[in-house]
Amino acid sequence: TITDPCSLDIELKEIRKTGIGRDQEEFVDGMVACAVPIKNNQGKLLACLFTHAPVIRKDLTQLLEYMPALRRAAVELSQIIDQP
């Protein structure tokens, strides 16, 4: 868990810049995760799409290789969710 305000600010700026949330065992020891936002046409956050794995199977670098597929899926989901 990031408890230092300066470190948290840096991490939040990185998330805003890349559009990728990462979890390097901060939430659960031995688990890594990454996520992308699902937004509506106005850019409002609707949900998040994520993948996670135990570090014994995948490390964070390996999970980040799924980002192109997650981003495509997030766009498709936003179109489905944001229908009138």
N, C-alpha and C positions, 0 to 999 in steps of 0.2 A: 504494500500500500504506500502510495506517495503521500507523505505527511508534511514535507517541507513546502511551504507556500510558493517559493521561487521555483522549485522543481516541478510543482504541479502546474504553474503558469506556463513553463516551458513545454510541458507535455500537452497541455490544452492547445497551445499555439501550433504544435506539430500536428495534432489531430485536425484542427481547422484547415491547415495547409494541405494535408494529404487526404483527408476524408476517411482515414483509417484509424479505428480504435484498436489498441493492442493490450493484451494482458499477459505479462511475463511472470506467471505464477503469483501475481499480487492477490488475486481473489482466493484461489485454492492452490496450496502447495502441490506441485507435480502436474499442474494443468496450464496450458497456454491457449490463447484465443485471439482472434482478430475479427473485426466487425466493420461493416459499411452501413451508411444510412439509407433508408428508403424514404424518399421525399415526394411530396405532391408537386403539381405543376407550379405552385407558387414558392417552392423551396421549403415548405414547412415539413418538419420531421414527422413521419407517420409511424415508423418502426425501424428496427435494425435487423440486419441479416448477419449472422455470425457463423463461425466454425470454431470448434475447440477440440483439443486432443490431450491425452496424457503425454508428458514429455518423453516417456519411454517409447512412444510410437512416433511422435512428430515433435520437432522443435518449432519455435516461432518462425524462424526463417523458412522452414518447409511449409508452414501454414500460409505464410504471406504469398507463396507461389499460387495460391488459389484466388488471389485478389481479382484478376481479370474476370474469372467466372462469377465471383460474388458480385462484382460491379454490374455485370450484364444482367444477372438475376435480379438485382435490386432495381434496375431500370424497368425490367419486365413486370416485377411485382408492383412498382409504383403506378404503372399504367393500368394494371388490373384493379388495384385498391382505390385509385383516384378517379374512377369512372363515376359520372353523375347518376 
